[in-house]
Amino acid sequence: MAYLTSAFNQFFIELAANNNKNWFDENRNHYHKDVKEPFEKFISALIEAVKEYEPTLNMKPGDAIFRINRDIRFAKDKTPYKLNRSALVSKYGRKEAGHPSLYVELGPERIYLAGGAYEPTKEQLEKIREAIAADVKGWRKAIVDKDFVKYFGEVRGEVNKRLSDSELTQAAAEEPMIYMKQFYYQCQLEPEMVTNKNLVQEIMKRYKAAQPVHLFLEEALTRN
């Protein structure tokens, strides 16, 4: 079923031209009816779909969905509201960006999906690097999986110029991705897909395609 209608994207198109508290307050009923409530139902369905792959996932839509309010404390752009709705589906919670998860962002400009270890801590990063060094073949098998490449292309991330560990430096000569300090992947769908009755299935098709990399990273991070 389609959880969202064209009114979802239309709200953000109008908000883009009126991004202020007065307009938002005047259109709060529109927001709740066409954006907030249907998005919560959509995320609820997505959580249930992800549970087939992660049975220990235990979260409600409110645990996954990010606020629509922007953090403008240190921003030059002082417009108060985001022009999309987004959520992070993860058994570690919405604020955990080190473990692989499913990030979803819906708006009139794009549907954006991402996963992987986007902001690993120093300890998490070391675990990932050590796991790649210990199993270069396994890592390469995951990142060249045909379905992963079809939807995501490659694993992305910023790169360190040097490593403090001499053994990792030696391993990086064989696998340069060990220099990376992020390990994430991303893809986009057309914004018109927001109203598609198969949106959850299309997202899950891509989630499944990411499993080789997702599982490699998760095993690396949970290994003792």
N, C-alpha and C positions, 0 to 999 in steps of 0.2 A: 504494500500500500504506500501511497505518497503521504508523507508526514507533513510536508511543507507545500505551500501554494505560492503563486507568483507574488502574493502580497508580502511574503518574507523579504525578497530582494527589493521590492518596491519601497518598503519601509526605509531601507538603508540608502536607497537612491535619494529619497526625500530628506533623510537625515543629513546626508552629505552637504546639502544646500542650506541646512538649518541646524548646524551642529552646536546647539546651545541648550541650556537647561529649560528655558521657557518653552521652546518648541517641544522638547521631549516630554515635559510635564503635560502639555496640552494634548499630546498624542500617546500618552501612557497606556490607555486602553487598547489602542491600535498595536502598540508594542507587545502587550501581554497576550492579546488574541492571536496575532499573526506571526509573532517572533518567539517570545519567551516560552509560552506553553507548548507550541508544536515542536520547538527545538528540544525541549526537555523530553518529549515523547520519542523524538528521533534518537536522541542519545541513549535513552532507556533501551530502545530496540537494538542499538549498536552494542551496548554493554552485553546484552543477552547473547548476541551473535559472537562476540569475542570470548565469552565464557566457554564456548565449545572448544576453544584452543587453550584457554587459561581457566580451568575449573575453580581455582582459588580466588579468582577475581570477585571481590565483594564491595561494590560501590553503587551509590545511587547517582542519578544524573547531577544532583547538586554537588556531589563530591568531584565530579569531572569537569563541570562547566566553569569557564572563566567569566569574570565580571565584564559587563559591557562598558563600564567606566574605565577610561584611560588613566594611567598614572602620569600626571602632568607636573609633578613636583620639580623635576629637573629638565623638562622638555621645552623646546622652543615653541612647538605647536601646542597651544593651550586648549584646543577643542576637547571637550570633556568625554566624548563617546567614541568607541570603536565603530567601524563601519562593517562589522561582521560579527558572527557568533562563533565561539571556538570552545573546544573541550579536549582534555587529555584523558584517555582511557588507559588506566594502569592500575595494577594491583598494589602499587606502591603509593598511589595517590596523585592528585593533580600537580603537586609542587615538586615531584620527583622527576627531574629531567636527566638523571644519570643512567637510569635503567631504560632498556628499550620499552617503548609504549606505542600507542596510536594517537597521534595528534590530528584533529580535524578542525578545519576552519571553513565556514560557509559565508559567502557574501556575493554581492552583485558583480564583483570583478573576477572572482575565481572560487573554485573549491580546491582547497589546499590540504594535502595529506602528507604526514611526515612520521618518521619513526627512528629508532636507534638511540644512541647515547649522545644527546645534544649538549648537555652540560655536566659531564662526569666530574666528580671530585678528583683530587689528586690521587687518592687511594683507588678509586674506581678506574681511573685512567691507567694506572700501573697494572692493574689486574687485566685489563683489556690488552694492553701491549704485551704483557707476559704470555697471555693465552695465544695471541697471534704468533709470537716468537716460538712457542712450543708446538704449534700446529699450523705452519704456514700453508700446507696443502689443504687442510680443512677450511681455513679462512678463504683461500682463493677459490675453492669449490663453492663456497657460499656466495661470494660476490660475483661469480660469473654464471650462477644459476640462470637459465634462460628466462624464466618468468620474472625473476628479480630484475634482470637487465631490461626486459621488455617494458616494465612499468616504472622503474626507478633509475635505470641507467647505471648509476654508480654510487658508491659510498662517498660522502662529502665530509669536509671538515678543515679547520685551520691546521696549519702544520708548524711544528717546532723546528728550529734550525739545528738544534743539537739535543742530545739526550744525556742525562746525568749518569746513567747506568752504562758501563762499558759492554756488558753482555747484550743489552738491548741494542746498543749501537752496532755491534757486530751482526746481530740478527737483522737489523734494518738494512744492511747491505744486500740481504736476500729479499726482504720485503719492506720497501720504503714507506708503506702505509703505517708502520710502527711509529713514524715521526708525527703522525696526526694526533691532535689533541681533542678532536671531536670525531664521532663516527655516526653520522646520520644520513638518512636518505629521504627523498621527497618526490612528489609528483602532483600534478594538477588535473582537475576535471573542468569542463566548461560550466560556467555558473548556471546555465539553463538546466543542468542536471539536478538542481535543488528540488525541482518539482517532479522528478522522475520516480515512479513507483518502485524502481529497482535500485534506488540510491544506496541503501544499506548493503545489498548484494554486491554492487559494484565496488564499494569501499572494501568489503570483506574479500573480494577477489584479489585486491591489491595487498590487503593485510596478509592473506595466505601466501602470496608471492614473496613477501618479505620474510617469511618464516626462517629460511636458512640463515640469514644474517641476524635476525631477531634472536634466534635460539643460540647462535654462537656467542653473541654478546651477553645474553642472559646467563649462559653457563659459565662464561668467564667471570662474571660479576658475583655469582653465587658459589663459586668454587672456594673451598677452604684453603 
